[in-house]
């Protein structure tokens, strides 16, 4: 495990993190899991945006 630091959060935020955590999960693990999920969602949203830009695609019928 890397060097530890302290991040000040409100008690409400700490309670939210606790509620989102799984049994035995540290705050570091909870935050890493949440960041990973956000990155995945952002990746998927970028892929959908590419698909919505239909001008970049050629219909299969037009390919010879």
The first five atom37 places (N, CA, C, CB, O) and aatype in JSON, in Angstrom:
{
  "aatype": [20, 20, 20, 20, 20, 20, 20, 20, 20, 20, 20, 20, 20, 20, 20, 20, 20, 20, 20, 20, 20, 20, 20, 20, 20, 20, 20, 20, 20, 20, 20, 20, 20, 20, 20, 20, 20, 20, 20, 20, 20, 20, 20, 20, 20, 20, 20, 20, 20, 20, 20, 20, 20, 20, 20, 20, 20, 20, 20, 20, 20, 20, 20, 20],
  "atom_mask": [
    [1, 1, 1, 1, 1],
    [1, 1, 1, 1, 1],
    [1, 1, 1, 1, 1],
    [1, 1, 1, 1, 1],
    [1, 1, 1, 1, 1],
    [1, 1, 1, 1, 1],
    [1, 1, 1, 1, 1],
    [1, 1, 1, 1, 1],
    [1, 1, 1, 1, 1],
    [1, 1, 1, 1, 1],
    [1, 1, 1, 1, 1],
    [1, 1, 1, 1, 1],
    [1, 1, 1, 1, 1],
    [1, 1, 1, 1, 1],
    [1, 1, 1, 1, 1],
    [1, 1, 1, 1, 1],
    [1, 1, 1, 1, 1],
    [1, 1, 1, 1, 1],
    [1, 1, 1, 1, 1],
    [1, 1, 1, 1, 1],
    [1, 1, 1, 1, 1],
    [1, 1, 1, 1, 1],
    [1, 1, 1, 1, 1],
    [1, 1, 1, 1, 1],
    [1, 1, 1, 1, 1],
    [1, 1, 1, 1, 1],
    [1, 1, 1, 1, 1],
    [1, 1, 1, 1, 1],
    [1, 1, 1, 1, 1],
    [1, 1, 1, 1, 1],
    [1, 1, 1, 1, 1],
    [1, 1, 1, 1, 1],
    [1, 1, 1, 1, 1],
    [1, 1, 1, 1, 1],
    [1, 1, 1, 1, 1],
    [1, 1, 1, 1, 1],
    [1, 1, 1, 1, 1],
    [1, 1, 1, 1, 1],
    [1, 1, 1, 1, 1],
    [1, 1, 1, 1, 1],
    [1, 1, 1, 1, 1],
    [1, 1, 1, 1, 1],
    [1, 1, 1, 1, 1],
    [1, 1, 1, 1, 1],
    [1, 1, 1, 1, 1],
    [1, 1, 1, 1, 1],
    [1, 1, 1, 1, 1],
    [1, 1, 1, 1, 1],
    [1, 1, 1, 1, 1],
    [1, 1, 1, 1, 1],
    [1, 1, 1, 1, 1],
    [1, 1, 1, 1, 1],
    [1, 1, 1, 1, 1],
    [1, 1, 1, 1, 1],
    [1, 1, 1, 1, 1],
    [1, 1, 1, 1, 1],
    [1, 1, 1, 1, 1],
    [1, 1, 1, 1, 1],
    [1, 1, 1, 1, 1],
    [1, 1, 1, 1, 1],
    [1, 1, 1, 1, 1],
    [1, 1, 1, 1, 1],
    [1, 1, 1, 1, 1],
    [1, 1, 1, 1, 1]
  ],
  "atom_positions": [
    [[0.85, -1.17, 0.0], [0.0, 0.0, 0.0], [0.89, 1.23, 0.0], [-0.96, 0.0, 1.22], [1.94, 1.25, 0.64]],
    [[0.47, 2.25, -0.71], [1.25, 3.48, -0.82], [1.2, 4.32, 0.44], [0.77, 4.29, -1.98], [0.58, 3.95, 1.43]],
    [[1.86, 5.43, 0.36], [1.87, 6.38, 1.48], [0.46, 6.89, 1.74], [2.83, 7.56, 1.19], [-0.28, 7.2, 0.8]],
    [[0.09, 6.98, 3.0], [-1.26, 7.41, 3.37], [-1.29, 8.92, 3.61], [-1.73, 6.66, 4.63], [-0.28, 9.53, 3.96]],
    [[-2.47, 9.49, 3.42], [-2.69, 10.91, 3.65], [-4.08, 11.08, 4.26], [-2.54, 11.74, 2.32], [-4.86, 10.13, 4.32]],
    [[-4.38, 12.26, 4.69], [-5.69, 12.55, 5.26], [-6.43, 13.51, 4.34], [-5.57, 13.14, 6.69], [-5.88, 14.52, 3.9]],
    [[-7.68, 13.18, 4.06], [-8.53, 14.04, 3.25], [-9.7, 14.46, 4.12], [-9.02, 13.31, 1.93], [-10.5, 13.62, 4.52]],
    [[-9.82, 15.75, 4.42], [-10.93, 16.17, 5.27], [-12.26, 16.1, 4.51], [-10.69, 17.6, 5.78], [-12.38, 16.61, 3.4]],
    [[-13.25, 15.46, 5.13], [-14.6, 15.41, 4.58], [-15.57, 15.68, 5.73], [-14.89, 14.02, 3.89], [-15.24, 15.5, 6.9]],
    [[-16.76, 16.1, 5.36], [-17.76, 16.32, 6.39], [-18.23, 14.97, 6.94], [-18.97, 17.13, 5.83], [-18.01, 13.93, 6.32]],
    [[-18.86, 14.99, 8.1], [-19.38, 13.76, 8.68], [-20.44, 13.15, 7.77], [-19.97, 14.03, 10.07], [-20.55, 11.93, 7.66]],
    [[-21.23, 14.02, 7.12], [-22.24, 13.51, 6.18], [-21.58, 12.73, 5.04], [-23.07, 14.68, 5.6], [-22.05, 11.65, 4.67]],
    [[-20.5, 13.28, 4.5], [-19.8, 12.6, 3.41], [-19.22, 11.28, 3.9], [-18.67, 13.49, 2.84], [-19.29, 10.27, 3.19]],
    [[-18.67, 11.27, 5.09], [-18.12, 10.04, 5.66], [-19.22, 8.98, 5.79], [-17.46, 10.31, 7.03], [-18.98, 7.81, 5.51]],
    [[-20.4, 9.39, 6.21], [-21.51, 8.45, 6.35], [-21.96, 7.91, 4.99], [-22.69, 9.13, 7.06], [-22.31, 6.74, 4.87]],
    [[-21.94, 8.77, 3.99], [-22.27, 8.32, 2.63], [-21.27, 7.28, 2.17], [-22.3, 9.52, 1.64], [-21.65, 6.25, 1.61]],
    [[-19.98, 7.55, 2.4], [-18.95, 6.58, 2.02], [-19.14, 5.26, 2.75], [-17.55, 7.15, 2.31], [-19.02, 4.19, 2.15]],
    [[-19.44, 5.34, 4.03], [-19.69, 4.11, 4.8], [-20.84, 3.32, 4.19], [-19.99, 4.44, 6.28], [-20.76, 2.1, 4.05]],
    [[-21.91, 4.03, 3.83], [-23.08, 3.37, 3.27], [-22.78, 2.74, 1.91], [-24.23, 4.36, 3.13], [-23.37, 1.71, 1.56]],
    [[-21.87, 3.33, 1.15], [-21.52, 2.81, -0.16], [-20.51, 1.67, -0.08], [-20.96, 3.91, -1.03], [-20.33, 0.91, -1.03]],
    [[-19.86, 1.56, 1.07], [-18.83, 0.55, 1.24], [-19.39, -0.84, 1.47], [-17.93, 0.92, 2.37], [-20.53, -1.02, 1.88]],
    [[-18.54, -1.81, 1.19], [-18.86, -3.21, 1.46], [-18.15, -3.61, 2.75], [-18.44, -4.14, 0.27], [-17.2, -2.95, 3.17]],
    [[-18.6, -4.67, 3.36], [-18.04, -5.1, 4.63], [-16.52, -5.3, 4.51], [-18.71, -6.41, 5.1], [-16.05, -6.0, 3.62]],
    [[-15.79, -4.66, 5.4], [-14.34, -4.79, 5.44], [-13.59, -3.9, 4.46], [-13.98, -6.19, 5.18], [-12.36, -3.92, 4.42]],
    [[-14.32, -3.11, 3.68], [-13.71, -2.25, 2.67], [-13.22, -0.96, 3.32], [-14.71, -1.94, 1.53], [-13.93, -0.35, 4.12]],
    [[-12.0, -0.55, 2.98], [-11.46, 0.71, 3.51], [-12.02, 1.87, 2.71], [-9.9, 0.71, 3.47], [-12.56, 1.69, 1.62]],
    [[-11.87, 3.08, 3.27], [-12.3, 4.27, 2.52], [-11.52, 4.38, 1.21], [-12.11, 5.56, 3.37], [-12.07, 4.79, 0.19]],
    [[-10.25, 4.03, 1.24], [-9.44, 4.07, 0.03], [-10.01, 3.13, -1.02], [-7.98, 3.68, 0.35], [-10.12, 3.49, -2.19]],
    [[-10.38, 1.93, -0.62], [-10.96, 0.97, -1.56], [-12.31, 1.45, -2.09], [-11.13, -0.4, -0.88], [-12.61, 1.3, -3.28]],
    [[-13.13, 2.04, -1.22], [-14.43, 2.57, -1.65], [-14.22, 3.66, -2.69], [-15.23, 3.13, -0.45], [-14.85, 3.64, -3.75]],
    [[-13.33, 4.6, -2.4], [-13.09, 5.71, -3.33], [-12.52, 5.21, -4.65], [-12.13, 6.73, -2.7], [-12.91, 5.69, -5.71]],
    [[-11.59, 4.27, -4.6], [-11.02, 3.72, -5.85], [-12.1, 3.03, -6.69], [-9.89, 2.72, -5.52], [-12.12, 3.17, -7.91]],
    [[-12.98, 2.28, -6.03], [-14.06, 1.61, -6.75], [-15.0, 2.63, -7.39], [-14.85, 0.68, -5.8], [-15.4, 2.46, -8.54]],
    [[-15.34, 3.67, -6.66], [-16.22, 4.71, -7.2], [-15.58, 5.43, -8.38], [-16.58, 5.71, -6.12], [-16.25, 5.68, -9.39]],
    [[-14.3, 5.76, -8.27], [-13.59, 6.43, -9.36], [-13.55, 5.51, -10.58], [-12.16, 6.83, -8.93], [-13.73, 5.97, -11.71]],
    [[-13.31, 4.23, -10.36], [-13.28, 3.28, -11.47], [-14.63, 3.23, -12.18], [-12.91, 1.88, -10.95], [-14.68, 3.19, -13.41]],
    [[-15.72, 3.24, -11.41], [-17.06, 3.22, -12.01], [-17.32, 4.49, -12.82], [-18.13, 3.07, -10.93], [-17.9, 4.43, -13.9]],
    [[-16.89, 5.63, -12.3], [-17.08, 6.9, -13.02], [-16.28, 6.87, -14.32], [-16.64, 8.11, -12.14], [-16.79, 7.29, -15.36]],
    [[-15.06, 6.37, -14.27], [-14.24, 6.29, -15.49], [-14.92, 5.4, -16.52], [-12.84, 5.74, -15.17], [-14.92, 5.72, -17.71]],
    [[-15.5, 4.28, -16.08], [-16.18, 3.36, -16.99], [-17.38, 4.06, -17.63], [-16.63, 2.08, -16.25], [-17.58, 3.97, -18.85]],
    [[-18.18, 4.74, -16.84], [-19.35, 5.46, -17.36], [-18.92, 6.51, -18.37], [-20.16, 6.11, -16.21], [-19.53, 6.65, -19.43]],
    [[-17.87, 7.26, -18.06], [-17.37, 8.27, -18.99], [-16.9, 7.64, -20.29], [-16.23, 9.07, -18.35], [-17.13, 8.19, -21.36]],
    [[-16.23, 6.48, -20.2], [-15.79, 5.77, -21.4], [-16.99, 5.37, -22.26], [-14.97, 4.52, -21.01], [-16.98, 5.59, -23.47]],
    [[-18.01, 4.79, -21.64], [-19.19, 4.36, -22.37], [-19.89, 5.55, -23.0], [-20.15, 3.6, -21.44], [-20.35, 5.47, -24.14]],
    [[-19.99, 6.65, -22.27], [-20.62, 7.85, -22.83], [-19.85, 8.37, -24.05], [-20.71, 8.96, -21.76], [-20.46, 8.81, -25.02]],
    [[-18.52, 8.31, -24.0], [-17.72, 8.72, -25.18], [-18.01, 7.81, -26.37], [-16.21, 8.7, -24.84], [-18.08, 8.28, -27.5]],
    [[-18.16, 6.5, -26.11], [-18.42, 5.57, -27.2], [-19.79, 5.83, -27.82], [-18.34, 4.11, -26.7], [-19.94, 5.8, -29.04]],
    [[-20.79, 6.09, -26.98], [-22.12, 6.43, -27.5], [-22.08, 7.72, -28.3], [-23.13, 6.57, -26.35], [-22.75, 7.83, -29.33]],
    [[-21.31, 8.69, -27.85], [-21.2, 9.95, -28.58], [-20.62, 9.7, -29.97], [-20.33, 10.96, -27.81], [-21.05, 10.32, -30.95]],
    [[-19.65, 8.81, -30.06], [-19.07, 8.47, -31.36], [-20.12, 7.82, -32.26], [-17.86, 7.54, -31.2], [-20.18, 8.1, -33.46]],
    [[-20.92, 6.96, -31.68], [-21.96, 6.29, -32.47], [-23.04, 7.27, -32.94], [-22.6, 5.17, -31.65], [-23.61, 7.1, -34.01]],
    [[-23.3, 8.28, -32.14], [-24.31, 9.27, -32.52], [-23.83, 10.14, -33.68], [-24.65, 10.15, -31.33], [-24.66, 10.71, -34.39]],
    [[-22.54, 10.23, -33.87], [-22.0, 11.01, -34.98], [-22.02, 10.14, -36.23], [-20.54, 11.51, -34.67], [-20.98, 9.65, -36.68]],
    [[-23.19, 9.96, -36.77], [-23.38, 9.05, -37.91], [-22.66, 9.51, -39.18], [-24.86, 8.91, -38.21], [-22.48, 8.72, -40.1]],
    [[-22.26, 10.76, -39.24], [-21.59, 11.25, -40.45], [-20.23, 10.59, -40.64], [-21.42, 12.78, -40.39], [-19.67, 10.63, -41.73]],
    [[-19.7, 9.99, -39.6], [-18.39, 9.34, -39.69], [-18.49, 7.92, -40.22], [-17.72, 9.34, -38.33], [-17.46, 7.29, -40.5]],
    [[-19.72, 7.39, -40.37], [-19.89, 6.01, -40.79], [-20.45, 5.94, -42.21], [-20.81, 5.28, -39.83], [-21.17, 6.82, -42.67]],
    [[-20.09, 4.86, -42.88], [-20.6, 4.6, -44.23], [-21.49, 3.36, -44.12], [-19.42, 4.39, -45.28], [-21.06, 2.33, -43.6]],
    [[-22.71, 3.45, -44.61], [-23.6, 2.26, -44.57], [-22.98, 1.1, -45.33], [-24.99, 2.59, -45.16], [-22.3, 1.32, -46.33]],
    [[-23.2, -0.12, -44.87], [-22.65, -1.29, -45.52], [-23.08, -1.41, -46.97], [-23.05, -2.54, -44.77], [-22.32, -1.91, -47.81]],
    [[-24.28, -0.94, -47.28], [-24.77, -1.01, -48.66], [-23.91, -0.19, -49.62], [-26.22, -0.53, -48.73], [-23.86, -0.47, -50.81]],
    [[-23.22, 0.83, -49.09], [-22.41, 1.7, -49.94], [-20.99, 1.16, -50.14], [-22.34, 3.1, -49.33], [-20.23, 1.69, -50.94]],
    [[-20.65, 0.13, -49.44], [-19.31, -0.45, -49.55], [-19.34, -1.51, -50.64], [-18.82, -1.06, -48.18], [-20.17, -2.42, -50.61]],
    [[-18.43, -1.39, -51.59], [-18.4, -2.37, -52.7], [-17.3, -3.35, -52.53], [-18.25, -1.68, -54.03], [-17.12, -4.23, -53.36]]
  ]
}
